[in-house]
């Protein structure tokens, strides 16, 4: 008796991106990723990345029949409404060193995985750090400096190998991100992944201000956040939360003592109040004075203090807004 399904079935992993699962499925069945596009009746190019955004009924039907996967499992791997679509990295391969690519990764996560896979959250421009390992994400192969193009692999190889030079992405070294920037990243990602931004009355405003973070930080002012590489976005975050001086830094707990009323209001108001605080903090205009810049840091202290008490920031990594390293000292 001959089965109507493909020989090998790949099990979706937690928070796996659909394109990641498709590349694993192709490899498991002995088909290079580029050729697998023809199996599904698709054209070449960024075929799998496009399916992350919009999975056609025909392709979904094929996968249900031949890969033995349910529609609910397929839908869970796509970039659903719970992730703000405006904050996704664009589907393009930018050749400039500070330009964005479409996907990021954590080499330590890939190394820890039994079956290495790429996460949905790695598609967000606001996602800079790995929650598990705390290291900064990468968006390029450290060997050849090209973007991740598993969909273009013409030879049979696992998708965590660079399609251009064959480098194993699991071997990439960890890159540090200063603690305060990591906490801001964690706060924003908690709001994005929960769907709170999309349902909040201030949702459209906060998305606009997140896109304009380069302007608020005073660097890369002609580019929105989604147009920048991971390292360039990390510089923007570090600029927002870093203090320009090295003189006596206040302890974070002492600093928060004077802002407890705003933190309490945010905690009682839930995510909507936290989104409002974050929106206000990022609403500073470019070209602000030193005093205005210091005020932005204080406002972000309100945000991170409230986020920590609401569980949006892990208490394991104690944030120090004014004790963190200046932007030039972290490997952003």
Residue frames relative to the residue before (quaternion, step in Angstrom):
aa qw qx qy qz dx dy dz
X 1.0000 0.0000 0.0000 0.0000 0.00 0.00 0.00
X 0.2237 -0.7850 0.5681 0.1052 3.59 -0.80 1.00
X 0.3895 -0.7285 0.5200 0.2173 3.55 -0.82 1.03
X 0.4379 -0.6968 0.5057 0.2589 3.56 -1.14 0.66
X 0.6156 0.5590 -0.3478 0.4331 3.59 1.26 -0.06
X 0.6140 -0.5160 0.4380 0.4061 3.52 -1.32 0.26
X 0.6559 -0.5758 0.3149 0.3730 3.61 -1.04 0.73
X 0.8100 0.1869 -0.0749 0.5508 3.60 0.88 -0.93
X 0.2059 -0.7652 0.6015 0.1010 3.56 -1.01 0.91
X 0.2305 -0.7629 0.5912 0.1242 3.60 -0.93 0.93
X 0.3232 -0.7552 0.5418 0.1782 3.57 -0.83 0.99
X 0.4462 -0.6877 0.4927 0.2918 3.64 -0.75 0.95
X 0.3219 -0.7440 0.5606 0.1689 3.55 -1.08 0.83
X 0.6850 -0.4935 0.3222 0.4284 3.63 -1.18 0.39
X 0.8542 0.0133 -0.0701 0.5150 3.56 -0.85 1.10
X 0.3172 0.7675 -0.5068 0.2314 3.60 1.10 0.56
X 0.4531 -0.6624 0.5361 0.2618 3.53 -1.14 0.76
X 0.5841 -0.6163 0.3962 0.3494 3.58 -0.94 0.87
X 0.6543 0.5118 -0.3248 0.4522 3.61 0.89 -0.87
X 0.6123 0.5467 -0.3418 0.4576 3.59 1.07 -0.72
X 0.6696 0.4894 -0.2939 0.4750 3.58 0.90 -0.92
X 0.6429 0.5264 -0.3242 0.4521 3.60 0.98 -0.80
X 0.6526 0.5011 -0.3160 0.4724 3.59 0.98 -0.80
X 0.6500 0.5005 -0.3168 0.4761 3.60 1.01 -0.77
X 0.6339 0.5344 -0.3187 0.4595 3.56 1.05 -0.82
X 0.6496 0.5153 -0.3138 0.4626 3.58 0.94 -0.88
X 0.6772 0.4976 -0.2941 0.4552 3.58 0.84 -0.97
X 0.6520 0.5335 -0.3130 0.4386 3.57 0.95 -0.90
X 0.7358 0.3866 -0.2178 0.5116 3.58 1.14 -0.65
X 0.5734 -0.6576 0.3509 0.3400 3.57 1.25 0.40
X 0.5708 0.5661 -0.3935 0.4460 3.59 1.12 0.62
X 0.4373 -0.6827 0.5091 0.2892 3.66 -0.75 0.94
X 0.6391 -0.5754 0.3513 0.3702 3.57 -1.06 0.74
X 0.6538 0.5171 -0.3312 0.4422 3.60 0.90 -0.85
X 0.6803 0.4789 -0.2857 0.4757 3.60 0.98 -0.82
X 0.5917 0.5887 -0.3720 0.4061 3.60 1.10 -0.58
X 0.5417 0.6042 -0.4032 0.4230 3.57 1.19 -0.44
X 0.6635 0.4955 -0.3059 0.4698 3.59 0.99 -0.81
X 0.5860 0.5724 -0.3675 0.4404 3.59 1.09 -0.67
X 0.7351 0.3976 -0.2151 0.5052 3.57 1.04 -0.82
X 0.5167 -0.6648 0.4068 0.3544 3.58 1.27 0.05
X 0.5167 0.6413 -0.4067 0.3953 3.58 1.17 0.58
X 0.5082 -0.6205 0.4969 0.3316 3.54 -1.29 0.33
X 0.6258 -0.5488 0.3988 0.3849 3.56 -1.28 0.30
X 0.5044 0.6239 -0.4939 0.3352 3.54 -1.30 -0.16
X 0.7573 -0.3415 0.2719 0.4857 3.56 -1.12 -0.63
X 0.0214 0.8680 -0.4956 0.0246 3.56 0.91 0.99
X 0.7146 0.4459 -0.2758 0.4631 3.61 0.82 -0.91
X 0.6279 0.5382 -0.3357 0.4511 3.58 1.06 -0.72
X 0.6333 0.5216 -0.3332 0.4646 3.59 1.07 -0.68
X 0.6343 0.5329 -0.3347 0.4491 3.59 1.08 -0.67
X 0.5461 0.6035 -0.4003 0.4212 3.59 1.17 -0.46
X 0.7129 0.4526 -0.2351 0.4813 3.54 1.07 -0.83
X 0.8071 -0.0269 0.0623 0.5865 3.55 0.96 -0.86
X 0.1394 -0.7979 0.5853 0.0368 3.56 -0.43 1.26
X 0.3408 -0.7651 0.5101 0.1959 3.58 -0.53 1.16
X 0.6247 -0.5546 0.4010 0.3759 3.56 -1.21 0.53
X 0.6424 0.5405 -0.3263 0.4344 3.60 0.99 -0.83
X 0.6817 0.4695 -0.2900 0.4803 3.58 0.87 -0.92
X 0.6297 0.5340 -0.3317 0.4563 3.60 0.97 -0.83
X 0.6523 0.5154 -0.3145 0.4582 3.60 0.97 -0.82
X 0.6386 0.5276 -0.3237 0.4572 3.58 0.98 -0.84
X 0.6858 0.4920 -0.2835 0.4552 3.55 0.90 -0.97
X 0.6303 0.5215 -0.3378 0.4654 3.58 1.04 -0.68
X 0.6983 0.4732 -0.2727 0.4627 3.59 0.96 -0.87
X 0.8123 0.3344 -0.1477 0.4545 3.57 0.69 -1.12
X 0.7432 0.3692 -0.2214 0.5122 3.60 1.16 -0.49
X 0.4012 -0.7574 0.4452 0.2590 3.57 1.29 -0.03
X 0.4809 0.6489 -0.4402 0.3922 3.57 1.01 0.82
X 0.4499 -0.7014 0.4843 0.2666 3.57 -1.03 0.73
X 0.6303 -0.5350 0.4048 0.3907 3.55 -1.27 0.39
X 0.6214 0.5434 -0.3442 0.4474 3.59 1.04 -0.72
X 0.6469 0.5087 -0.3192 0.4699 3.60 1.01 -0.78
X 0.6449 0.5154 -0.3179 0.4663 3.57 1.00 -0.79
X 0.6620 0.5174 -0.3009 0.4510 3.56 0.91 -0.95
X 0.6476 0.5410 -0.3163 0.4335 3.58 1.00 -0.84
X 0.6869 0.4773 -0.2835 0.4690 3.61 1.17 -0.50
X 0.5838 0.5676 -0.3829 0.4363 3.59 1.22 -0.23
X 0.5573 -0.5804 0.4639 0.3707 3.55 -1.30 0.18
X 0.1269 -0.8507 0.5090 0.0323 3.53 0.22 1.34
X 0.7397 -0.4237 0.2989 0.4290 3.55 -1.37 -0.03
X 0.5497 0.6225 -0.4073 0.3801 3.62 1.16 -0.27
X 0.6947 0.3702 -0.2653 0.5568 3.58 1.24 -0.31
X 0.4565 -0.6937 0.4740 0.2928 3.64 -0.72 0.97
X 0.3993 -0.7550 0.4673 0.2283 3.57 -0.46 1.18
X 0.6235 0.5645 -0.3480 0.4141 3.61 1.07 -0.67
X 0.7070 0.4568 -0.2564 0.4752 3.60 1.20 -0.48
X 0.4577 0.6763 -0.4576 0.3517 3.59 1.25 0.15
X 0.5169 -0.6021 0.5037 0.3414 3.54 -1.14 0.64
X 0.4720 -0.7080 0.4426 0.2830 3.62 -0.81 0.93
X 0.4992 -0.6426 0.4958 0.3033 3.56 -1.21 0.60
X 0.4637 0.6238 -0.5043 0.3763 3.52 0.14 1.31
X 0.3285 -0.7212 0.5772 0.1970 3.52 -1.28 0.42
X 0.1310 -0.8300 0.5416 0.0252 3.53 0.08 1.36
X 0.3245 -0.7853 0.5002 0.1670 3.59 -0.78 1.01
X 0.5614 0.5901 -0.4058 0.4146 3.61 1.18 -0.27
X 0.5836 -0.6310 0.3780 0.3440 3.58 -0.98 0.82
X 0.7416 0.3769 -0.2311 0.5046 3.60 1.06 -0.65
X 0.5260 0.6499 -0.4036 0.3715 3.61 1.28 0.08
X 0.5798 -0.6260 0.4086 0.3240 3.55 -1.17 0.61
X 0.1786 -0.6986 0.6711 0.1726 3.50 -1.40 0.33
X 0.6492 -0.5952 0.3246 0.3448 3.57 -1.19 0.34
X 0.8131 0.1874 -0.0601 0.5478 3.63 1.15 -0.47
X 0.1945 -0.7558 0.6166 0.1037 3.54 -1.18 0.75
X 0.0835 -0.8013 0.5890 0.0641 3.59 -1.25 0.19
X 0.3022 -0.6892 0.6227 0.2142 3.53 -1.37 0.37
X 0.3915 -0.7500 0.4815 0.2287 3.59 -0.50 1.16
X 0.6358 0.5382 -0.3326 0.4422 3.59 1.08 -0.68
X 0.6170 0.5260 -0.3389 0.4773 3.59 1.09 -0.70
X 0.6571 0.5092 -0.3082 0.4625 3.57 0.92 -0.92
X 0.6639 0.5023 -0.3002 0.4656 3.59 1.03 -0.80
X 0.6813 0.4921 -0.2857 0.4604 3.59 1.07 -0.71
X 0.5976 0.6069 -0.3568 0.3837 3.59 1.14 -0.67
X 0.4729 -0.6278 0.5361 0.3080 3.54 -1.11 0.73
X 0.7493 0.0959 -0.0507 0.6533 3.54 1.11 -0.82
X 0.3331 -0.7867 0.4748 0.2115 3.64 -0.04 1.23
X 0.0903 0.7984 -0.5867 0.1011 3.57 -0.87 0.98
X 0.4438 -0.6833 0.5252 0.2456 3.55 -1.33 0.46
X 0.3898 -0.7547 0.4946 0.1840 3.56 -0.94 0.97
X 0.6095 -0.5673 0.4218 0.3588 3.54 -1.25 0.56
X 0.6625 0.5421 -0.3065 0.4162 3.57 0.94 -0.91
X 0.5889 0.5928 -0.3635 0.4119 3.58 1.21 -0.41
X 0.5862 0.5753 -0.3724 0.4322 3.60 1.26 -0.08
X 0.6005 0.5929 -0.3565 0.4010 3.62 1.23 -0.32
X 0.4741 -0.6745 0.4907 0.2819 3.57 -0.98 0.85
X 0.6570 0.5109 -0.3077 0.4612 3.59 1.15 -0.54
X 0.6015 0.5504 -0.3584 0.4547 3.60 1.25 -0.15
X 0.0243 -0.8353 0.5478 -0.0411 3.56 -0.50 1.20
X 0.8034 0.2476 -0.0959 0.5330 3.57 1.04 -0.75
X 0.4755 -0.6376 0.5257 0.3017 3.53 -1.28 0.46
X 0.4525 -0.7038 0.4770 0.2692 3.58 -0.74 1.02
X 0.6910 0.5017 -0.2773 0.4404 3.56 1.00 -0.82
X 0.8141 0.2774 -0.1169 0.4966 3.58 0.81 -0.99
X 0.4179 -0.7458 0.4365 0.2803 3.59 1.24 -0.32
X 0.5603 0.6109 -0.3923 0.3986 3.59 1.23 -0.12
X 0.5733 -0.5853 0.4454 0.3611 3.55 -1.25 0.44
X 0.4866 -0.6536 0.4938 0.3037 3.57 -1.04 0.76
X 0.3021 -0.7081 0.6049 0.2037 3.55 -1.35 0.35
X 0.1646 -0.7906 0.5783 0.1159 3.58 -1.20 0.45
X 0.7268 0.3276 -0.2206 0.5620 3.56 1.31 0.22
X 0.5577 -0.5676 0.4773 0.3728 3.54 -1.22 0.45
X 0.4076 -0.7377 0.4723 0.2580 3.64 -0.68 0.96
X 0.6216 0.5579 -0.3378 0.4339 3.59 1.23 -0.31
X 0.8240 0.1719 -0.0693 0.5354 3.59 0.72 -1.06
X 0.4037 -0.7532 0.4293 0.2923 3.59 1.37 -0.11
X 0.4927 0.6335 -0.4513 0.3902 3.59 1.17 0.47
X 0.6084 -0.5786 0.4136 0.3521 3.53 -1.27 0.44
X 0.5987 -0.5712 0.4258 0.3659 3.57 -1.33 0.26
X 0.0656 0.8189 -0.5614 0.0990 3.58 -0.52 1.18
X 0.0062 0.8350 -0.5493 0.0324 3.60 0.71 1.03
X 0.6122 0.5753 -0.3442 0.4193 3.60 1.11 -0.66
X 0.7025 0.4543 -0.2539 0.4855 3.58 1.26 -0.37
X 0.3995 0.7214 -0.4804 0.2988 3.61 1.23 0.25
X 0.2118 -0.7992 0.5540 0.0974 3.56 -0.63 1.14
X 0.6972 0.3831 -0.2534 0.5504 3.58 1.29 -0.30
X 0.5564 -0.6133 0.4413 0.3458 3.55 -1.19 0.50
X 0.3007 0.7241 -0.5698 0.2462 3.56 -0.43 1.25
X 0.5990 -0.5610 0.4096 0.3984 3.62 -1.13 0.51
X 0.5642 -0.6543 0.3912 0.3171 3.57 -1.05 0.73
X 0.6265 0.5166 -0.3621 0.4577 3.62 1.20 -0.13
X 0.5506 0.5242 -0.4201 0.4956 3.58 1.25 0.49
X 0.5350 -0.6314 0.4512 0.3339 3.59 -0.97 0.85
X 0.4497 -0.7125 0.4746 0.2547 3.57 -0.80 1.02
X 0.6880 0.4892 -0.2848 0.4541 3.60 1.14 -0.53
X 0.8366 0.1676 -0.0591 0.5182 3.60 0.74 -1.04
X 0.4931 -0.6977 0.4099 0.3196 3.61 1.25 -0.10
X 0.3861 0.7332 -0.4818 0.2851 3.61 1.24 0.23
X 0.4069 -0.6967 0.5404 0.2387 3.59 -1.01 0.88
X 0.3681 -0.7742 0.4737 0.2020 3.60 -0.37 1.24
X 0.5540 0.6081 -0.3965 0.4075 3.60 1.18 -0.35
X 0.6575 0.5289 -0.3009 0.4443 3.59 1.19 -0.50
X 0.4698 0.6915 -0.4457 0.3202 3.61 1.21 -0.22
X 0.4746 -0.6846 0.4763 0.2813 3.57 -0.95 0.88
X 0.5486 -0.6050 0.4670 0.3392 3.55 -1.25 0.50
X 0.2203 -0.7587 0.6023 0.1149 3.56 -1.12 0.76
X 0.4060 -0.7381 0.4888 0.2268 3.58 -0.81 1.00
X 0.0936 -0.7328 0.6690 0.0816 3.51 -1.32 0.52
X 0.5054 -0.6697 0.4299 0.3337 3.60 -0.75 0.97
X 0.6399 -0.5964 0.3275 0.3572 3.61 -0.99 0.87
X 0.6706 0.5018 -0.3204 0.4425 3.61 0.88 -0.84
X 0.6434 0.4998 -0.3202 0.4835 3.59 1.02 -0.78
X 0.6322 0.5286 -0.3282 0.4618 3.58 1.04 -0.75
X 0.6556 0.5056 -0.3132 0.4652 3.60 1.01 -0.76
X 0.6281 0.5139 -0.3340 0.4795 3.58 1.04 -0.73
X 0.6211 0.5363 -0.3215 0.4725 3.57 1.04 -0.83
X 0.6760 0.5037 -0.2919 0.4518 3.58 0.90 -0.95
X 0.6347 0.5322 -0.3187 0.4608 3.56 1.03 -0.81
X 0.6883 0.4739 -0.2831 0.4706 3.59 0.84 -1.00
X 0.6682 0.5050 -0.3161 0.4455 3.58 0.91 -0.87
X 0.6132 0.5520 -0.3551 0.4395 3.59 1.04 -0.69
X 0.6717 0.4804 -0.2895 0.4840 3.57 1.04 -0.78
X 0.6626 0.5157 -0.3064 0.4484 3.59 0.99 -0.84
X 0.7267 0.4592 -0.2535 0.4436 3.58 0.79 -1.02
X 0.6584 0.5107 -0.3183 0.4521 3.60 1.15 -0.48
X 0.4839 -0.6673 0.4358 0.3615 3.58 1.23 -0.31
X 0.4044 0.7487 -0.4516 0.2685 3.59 1.29 0.03
X 0.6426 0.5373 -0.3356 0.4310 3.57 0.97 -0.81
X 0.6734 0.5121 -0.3006 0.4403 3.58 0.94 -0.85
X 0.7414 0.4042 -0.2230 0.4870 3.59 1.09 -0.68
X 0.5592 0.6259 -0.3858 0.3831 3.60 1.23 -0.23
X 0.5640 -0.5965 0.4433 0.3599 3.60 -1.09 0.64
X 0.7224 0.3989 -0.2373 0.5126 3.59 1.12 -0.63
X 0.2923 0.8166 -0.4657 0.1754 3.59 1.28 0.22
X 0.6988 0.4679 -0.2897 0.4570 3.58 0.79 -0.98
X 0.6444 0.5242 -0.3222 0.4540 3.58 1.06 -0.72
X 0.6755 0.4815 -0.3072 0.4663 3.60 0.89 -0.86
X 0.6078 0.5372 -0.3589 0.4618 3.62 1.05 -0.66
X 0.6447 0.5173 -0.3160 0.4658 3.58 0.96 -0.86
X 0.7067 0.4568 -0.2738 0.4658 3.57 0.89 -0.87
X 0.5947 0.5288 -0.3671 0.4816 3.59 1.14 -0.47
X 0.6396 0.5166 -0.3199 0.4708 3.58 1.01 -0.79
X 0.7292 0.4225 -0.2223 0.4902 3.57 1.11 -0.73
X 0.2635 0.7858 -0.5180 0.2116 3.61 1.17 0.40
X 0.6176 0.5341 -0.3805 0.4343 3.69 0.89 -0.65
X 0.6468 0.5013 -0.3250 0.4741 3.60 1.05 -0.71
X 0.6513 0.5097 -0.3171 0.4641 3.59 0.99 -0.82
X 0.6890 0.4736 -0.2743 0.4751 3.57 1.07 -0.76
X 0.4372 -0.7266 0.4344 0.3035 3.57 1.22 -0.37
X 0.6814 0.3989 -0.3061 0.5318 3.61 1.20 0.44
X 0.8108 0.1594 -0.1690 0.5372 3.58 -1.18 0.63
X 0.1484 0.8742 -0.4553 0.0804 3.56 1.08 0.77
X 0.6642 0.4888 -0.3225 0.4646 3.61 1.19 -0.23
X 0.6972 0.4358 -0.2499 0.5115 3.57 1.29 0.06
X 0.3859 -0.6891 0.5550 0.2611 3.57 -1.05 0.72
X 0.7230 -0.4769 0.2858 0.4101 3.56 -1.26 0.43
X 0.6796 0.5102 -0.2938 0.4375 3.60 0.96 -0.84
X 0.6576 0.5167 -0.3127 0.4504 3.59 1.23 -0.24
X 0.6477 0.5395 -0.3023 0.4450 3.58 1.30 -0.05
X 0.5523 -0.5890 0.4765 0.3478 3.54 -1.23 0.52
X 0.6759 -0.4791 0.3562 0.4322 3.57 -1.26 0.23
X 0.6687 0.4991 -0.3143 0.4528 3.60 0.88 -0.86
X 0.6518 0.5013 -0.3201 0.4706 3.62 1.01 -0.76
X 0.6520 0.4988 -0.3186 0.4740 3.60 0.98 -0.76
X 0.6159 0.5384 -0.3416 0.4627 3.58 1.08 -0.70
X 0.6232 0.5276 -0.3391 0.4673 3.59 1.06 -0.69
X 0.6295 0.5298 -0.3302 0.4627 3.58 1.04 -0.76
X 0.6680 0.4902 -0.3028 0.4710 3.59 0.89 -0.91
X 0.6566 0.5100 -0.3121 0.4597 3.58 0.94 -0.87
X 0.6311 0.5253 -0.3285 0.4669 3.59 1.04 -0.74
X 0.6471 0.5320 -0.3229 0.4405 3.59 0.99 -0.79
X 0.8036 0.3158 -0.1457 0.4829 3.58 0.84 -0.95
X 0.5809 0.6000 -0.3788 0.3988 3.60 1.22 -0.23
X 0.3363 -0.7183 0.5682 0.2193 3.56 -1.19 0.54
X 0.4802 -0.7190 0.4175 0.2796 3.62 -0.73 1.00
X 0.7406 0.3930 -0.2308 0.4938 3.62 1.12 -0.47
X 0.3977 -0.7079 0.5326 0.2387 3.54 -1.29 0.36
X 0.4486 0.7118 -0.4516 0.2969 3.56 1.25 -0.05
X 0.8395 -0.2988 0.1698 0.4208 3.56 -1.33 0.57
X 0.1455 -0.8124 0.5618 0.0575 3.57 -0.21 1.28
X 0.4482 -0.6844 0.5079 0.2697 3.52 -1.02 0.81
X 0.5069 -0.6080 0.5072 0.3408 3.52 -1.16 0.56
X 0.5947 -0.6185 0.3794 0.3463 3.56 -0.97 0.86
X 0.6623 0.5068 -0.3189 0.4503 3.61 0.88 -0.89
X 0.6521 0.5028 -0.3210 0.4678 3.59 0.97 -0.81
X 0.6434 0.5369 -0.3189 0.4428 3.54 1.03 -0.84
X 0.6937 0.4870 -0.2845 0.4481 3.58 0.97 -0.81
X 0.4851 0.6970 -0.4316 0.3043 3.59 1.19 -0.38
X 0.7304 0.4363 -0.2430 0.4659 3.57 1.04 -0.75
X 0.7175 0.4217 -0.2514 0.4942 3.61 1.22 -0.11
X 0.3005 0.7983 -0.4804 0.2039 3.58 1.23 0.29
X 0.6106 0.5571 -0.3864 0.4091 3.68 0.92 -0.67
X 0.6803 0.4721 -0.3026 0.4720 3.62 0.90 -0.86
X 0.6247 0.5282 -0.3395 0.4642 3.58 1.05 -0.72
X 0.6543 0.5145 -0.3154 0.4557 3.58 0.96 -0.87
X 0.6440 0.5174 -0.3237 0.4613 3.59 0.98 -0.82
X 0.6552 0.5028 -0.3168 0.4665 3.58 0.96 -0.81
X 0.6527 0.5140 -0.3257 0.4514 3.58 0.94 -0.84
X 0.6858 0.4736 -0.2807 0.4759 3.57 0.97 -0.85
X 0.7068 0.4627 -0.2638 0.4656 3.59 1.09 -0.67
X 0.4473 -0.7201 0.4331 0.3063 3.59 1.28 -0.11
X 0.8246 -0.2626 0.1762 0.4691 3.54 -1.29 -0.40
X 0.6101 0.5649 -0.3660 0.4180 3.60 1.02 -0.73
X 0.6714 0.4818 -0.3001 0.4765 3.58 0.97 -0.85
X 0.6375 0.5227 -0.3280 0.4613 3.58 1.04 -0.76
X 0.6263 0.5238 -0.3237 0.4781 3.58 1.04 -0.80
X 0.6407 0.5265 -0.3200 0.4582 3.58 1.03 -0.79
X 0.6424 0.5155 -0.3176 0.4698 3.57 0.98 -0.83
X 0.6692 0.5008 -0.2948 0.4631 3.56 0.92 -0.94
X 0.6421 0.5270 -0.3171 0.4577 3.57 0.98 -0.85
X 0.6562 0.5067 -0.3109 0.4649 3.58 0.96 -0.87
X 0.6642 0.5210 -0.3088 0.4383 3.57 0.95 -0.90
X 0.7315 0.4208 -0.2316 0.4839 3.58 0.99 -0.83
X 0.5544 0.6523 -0.3707 0.3603 3.56 1.28 -0.09
X 0.4076 0.7158 -0.4758 0.3085 3.59 1.20 0.38
X 0.4361 -0.7063 0.4971 0.2527 3.56 -1.01 0.77
X 0.5768 -0.5757 0.4412 0.3758 3.58 -1.17 0.53
X 0.7665 0.3587 -0.2595 0.4653 3.57 -1.20 0.48
X 0.3444 0.7505 -0.5029 0.2555 3.59 1.16 0.43
X 0.5707 -0.6018 0.4427 0.3408 3.56 -1.24 0.47
X 0.7003 -0.4403 0.3391 0.4480 3.56 -1.32 0.11
X 0.6420 0.5220 -0.3268 0.4567 3.59 1.02 -0.78
X 0.6449 0.5076 -0.3170 0.4753 3.57 1.03 -0.80
X 0.6317 0.5328 -0.3286 0.4572 3.57 1.02 -0.76
X 0.6438 0.5062 -0.3150 0.4796 3.57 1.02 -0.82
X 0.6289 0.5356 -0.3322 0.4553 3.57 1.05 -0.74
X 0.6124 0.5451 -0.3460 0.4562 3.60 1.06 -0.72
X 0.6395 0.5211 -0.3259 0.4618 3.57 1.00 -0.81
X 0.6388 0.5153 -0.3256 0.4694 3.58 1.01 -0.80
X 0.6509 0.5151 -0.3161 0.4594 3.58 0.94 -0.87
X 0.6598 0.4857 -0.3157 0.4786 3.59 1.00 -0.75
X 0.5682 0.5618 -0.3852 0.4617 3.59 1.18 -0.45
X 0.6039 0.5431 -0.3466 0.4693 3.58 1.06 -0.76
X 0.6749 0.5171 -0.2867 0.4416 3.54 0.86 -1.05
X 0.7291 0.4375 -0.2539 0.4610 3.57 0.74 -1.05
X 0.6094 0.5388 -0.3559 0.4601 3.58 1.09 -0.60
X 0.6668 0.4853 -0.2930 0.4837 3.57 0.96 -0.87
X 0.6506 0.5274 -0.3163 0.4456 3.58 0.97 -0.88
X 0.6393 0.5254 -0.3304 0.4540 3.57 1.01 -0.79
X 0.7013 0.4637 -0.2781 0.4645 3.58 0.87 -0.91
X 0.6762 0.4565 -0.2895 0.5005 3.58 1.21 -0.44
X 0.5602 -0.6395 0.3753 0.3693 3.58 1.28 0.05
X 0.4625 0.6768 -0.4529 0.3506 3.60 1.25 0.23
X 0.7349 0.2411 -0.1726 0.6099 3.56 1.29 -0.34
X 0.4745 -0.6840 0.4778 0.2804 3.55 -0.83 0.98
X 0.4351 -0.6961 0.5098 0.2575 3.57 -0.99 0.84
X 0.5073 0.6503 -0.4281 0.3693 3.60 1.24 -0.17
X 0.7377 0.2991 -0.1844 0.5764 3.57 1.09 -0.75
X 0.2099 -0.8252 0.5131 0.1086 3.58 0.08 1.30
X 0.3203 -0.7858 0.4929 0.1921 3.61 -0.47 1.13
X 0.0643 -0.7691 0.6347 0.0373 3.56 -1.08 0.77
X 0.2757 -0.8050 0.5009 0.1583 3.53 0.05 1.28
X 0.7937 0.2895 -0.1575 0.5113 3.59 0.83 -0.92
X 0.6591 0.4961 -0.3259 0.4618 3.56 1.22 0.01
X 0.5070 0.6530 -0.4270 0.3664 3.56 1.23 0.00
X 0.6222 -0.5621 0.3928 0.3777 3.53 -1.24 0.48
X 0.5336 -0.5950 0.4809 0.3606 3.61 -1.07 0.64
X 0.7029 -0.5054 0.2907 0.4074 3.59 -1.15 0.59
X 0.6683 0.5322 -0.3204 0.4092 3.58 0.95 -0.75
X 0.6854 0.5126 -0.2835 0.4324 3.58 1.20 -0.35
X 0.6792 0.4270 -0.3217 0.5028 3.59 1.13 -0.21
X 0.5237 -0.6664 0.4399 0.2969 3.54 -1.11 0.65
X 0.1934 0.7996 -0.5364 0.1883 3.54 0.64 1.14
